Amino acid sequence: MPPTVTPSSAYVGRFAPTPSGYLHFGSLTAALASYLDARAAGGRWLLRMEDIDPPREMTGAQHAILQALEAYGFEWDGQMVRQSERLDSYNAVVDRLRQDGHAYACNCSRKQLEPFGGHYPGFCRDAGREMENAAVRLRVPDGEYGFTDRLQGEFRQHLARDVGDFVIRRRDGLIAYQLAVVLDDAWQGVTDIVRGADLLDSTPRQLYLQALLGLPQPRYLHVPLIIQPDGHKLGKRYRSPPLQPEEATPLLLRALRALGQPTESALDDALPCEILAWAITHWDATRVPRCRSLAEAQLR
């Protein structure tokens, strides 16, 4: 039996898809985990469309995502929020960080940074570059940031050594994910973030932003990423099939099993809303596999 959870209206969870493609089985698994964790705690579940990168957005993806969520029985609280409607708020914080000396202009090209992999070597840190045709980078401290994930356990990262100063506004003026997600989670009062383990590595940067901006730190639960045989996560780029309404029942049950949750044969012919209602009462986050990834081919 799952542990007893005290219902609490204080719990606020969220699902935040990027409309660069349609929802697939991997995104269904992440959505299901966040939904069940919120509902089992008697909390709210919000929907946010992370549409701040127009060049990557697929035409019609936003509408298709909403249709898929509805077809699979998901119900969110309140109105969906679009990040594209909050650009002024993001830019105001970027400007404040620059004025306070926490961020600076950087005009390094991708070619200059290629030899350094994912670590920024600090070429522009003290160069006093002009903002014209420049990205904005956040200065990071020489120290570790860590947290205890509800599933993955202790995770720590030395920001200066492992990442370096990171971009919060791109050269083309688009806001970077790390800043937008931190500001939105705080603005929406999100207390618990349940998402794929591919974002585990991003969390220390978000922790630093939260501390710097005086924002609360949510609890985190990073569920295993569903991957293909070549090690890539499911996604549009690798032709992962989009969710189809007629496959809702079998795919919800498959996602439950991927999350280590029990299922019953009586659910094989159930409606999506019936499966979700049953799964909420049986949700046990401690049963989710304690690993970073699961091969889709190995799932029942």
Secondary structure, DSSP 8 states (H G I E B T S, - for coil): --------TT-EEEE---TTS---HHHHHHHHHHHHHHHHTT-EEEEEE----GGG--TTHHHHHHHHHHHTT---SS--EEGGG-HHHHHHHHHHHHHTTSEEEE---HHHHGGGTT----TTTTS---STT-EEEE---SSEEEEEETTTEEEEEEHHHHT-SEEEE-TTS-B-HHHHHHHHHHHTT--EEEEEGGGGGGHHHHHHHHHHHT----EEEEE-EEE-TTS-BSSGGGT-----GGGHHHHHHHHHHHTT----GGGGG--HHHHHHHHHHH--GGGS-SSSEEEGGG--
